[in-house]
Amino acid sequence: MNILAISSEMVPYSKTGGLADVVGALSPTLANLGHDVRVFTPLYDQVDTSQLNLEVVLPDLDIALGDHHYRVRVLRDVDNPTAFLVHCPVLYARGSIYTHHPDEHLRYLTLGWAALLTSQHMGFSPDVLHCHDWQAAMMPLTLKACFSWDRLFENTRTLLTIHNLNYQGGFSSRILPDLNLQGSTHLLHQDYLHQGRINFLLHGVLYADGISTVSPTYAREIQTPEYGAGMDPFLRERSSTVVGILNGVDYESWSPEKDEFIPYRYDLDDLSGKEKNKKHLLHSMGLPYVEGVPLIGVISRLAGQKGLDLLGEALPPLLAQRNVQLIALGSGDPGLAQMFASLQRAFPRQVCFFNGYSEPLAHRIEAGADIFAMPSRYEPCGLNQMYSLRYGTVPVVHRTGGLADTVQMWNPANKTGTGFVFDHHDATGLHWALGRALETYRRRDEWPILMKNGMKKDYSWTNQARVYEELYRRLGS
Ligand code: ADP
C-alpha cells in the first residue's frame, strides 16, 4: 500500500509526547512490512539538521491559503526515508513546537497542503491518507473539496487517529478563507460556523473514512459525555468506524537489556543490574540508598490530565509513615512543579524532583525505580506504564484508557497480574493502590514474580503495525 501520513510530531525530529513516538515507530515498521510510507512533518527549529542526511524533494513549493502565501522546501531524510520534513522557517522556527500565535491553524494547514501537493509532484498515489490529531484533521475534507478532480487520489481512503481528544484545534470562523474551501463551505459543520467557530478535529471525525484512537478502552470512553470533550455525540454517530489500537513500544530504545542510557543492563533471567541502577540513580539525584527501601518513579508531562495532584495528597502521609522514596521527572504546569518542589523540601532525603525534560533521565528512572506511579485522570494509551512493565518497574495506575488495557491487577492468590489498579480517581484510591504495592514489595517471594509477569508482556510495534495494516485495508468498505 501507499501510505501518506501527516503528523505534527515525529521522533527523532520532534516530540512533546506519545504522538511523536507512535509516528516515529509505526512508519518504519509499516515500511518494513513492504509498504511505501511517506510521513509529512514540520522541520522545527529545534531539529539539529547538521546531524541529518537530508535530500531535497522539492526546493520550492508555493502554498496559498486564503491571502497567505508560503514558500516551503520539502526534504527527505536519506537515513529514514519515510520522513518528509517540511521546511518553512516563518512557520516552524518559533522556539517551541506548538504556539498560541494567531497563525497556529496556518502552520498545520500548510503541513497538510504540503503533503498533498508534494504527492502530486511525486506522482504518489496514496491508498491511505493517515491524519494524526487536530493538526491534520482538516485534510480528509480538504481532499474531498479541493483535490477530488485529481485521479491520483481517486482510491485514497482516509483515517483520523485521535491521540488525545482534548486537543481539538478550535478556531474563530474568521479563518474561514484560509481553508481554501471556496464553494464548499457548506461542508463545514454549520451550527459551529454560525456560532463563529471552526473545530478542526470535528471535521476529521465527520469526514475521515475511519477513526481510530490509541486504546480500546479510550475508544469506548470518548463516546461518553464524561470523556467525550463535547465530541461524543459525533463519535457515537460514527461508532461503527471508531476503533482502538493500542500503541506499540519501541523495544529497540526501551529494553533494559540494550538501553544505552542506563549504566547497568539487565534482563528477565538476571535482574541484579536493576538494583545497581537504583543505587546509581539515587546517588546521582543526591538521595541516600538504603537496601530494601522502595523507590517510586514518575515521568510525566505536568498537566492536569496526568492526575499528579493526587500524588500531592496521597504521598505526604506515605512518606511520613513509611520508608519509601520518590524520584519525579517532569515539565509543564508551574503549579504541579511547585507541588513536587515542596514535597522535596518537606522530605529532602526521600524525594527528588527534576523539573525539565530529559530522555536519559527518563530511561534511568524506568531502570532504577521499583514502582511507577501513573494516576492519569484519563489516558488515551500511555507509554510509560508499558516501558515500566518492560523494565520490571511495577506500575500503579488509574483504571482508564490504555492504562486499563495494559496493566492487570496483581492477584497474590494465583500470582497473576502486572501491577496495581485503582478505580476511583481520588487520593484515597491512589493511596490504597500505592499501599498495596509497597506491602507487596516487602514480600520477597512475590515481588520478583510480579516484576517478571510485566517483563514478559509484549507490546511491540510489529504486532500493532499489523493491526493498522488490517484497518487500512478495511477503510471505506
Ligand atoms: P503523553 O503523550 O500524554 O505525554 P505518553 O505516556 O503517551 O503521554 O508519552 C509520554 C512520552 O513522553 C514518554 O515517552 C515519556 O517518557 C516522555 N516524557 C514525558 N515527560 C518527559 C520528561 N519530562 N522527560 C523525558 N521524557 C518525558
Residues whose N, C-alpha, C, O or C-beta is under 5 A from the ligand:
A	BS01	ADP	T16 G17 G18 L19 I299 S300 R301 L329 G330 S331 G356 Y357 S358 E359 A362 G382 L383 N384
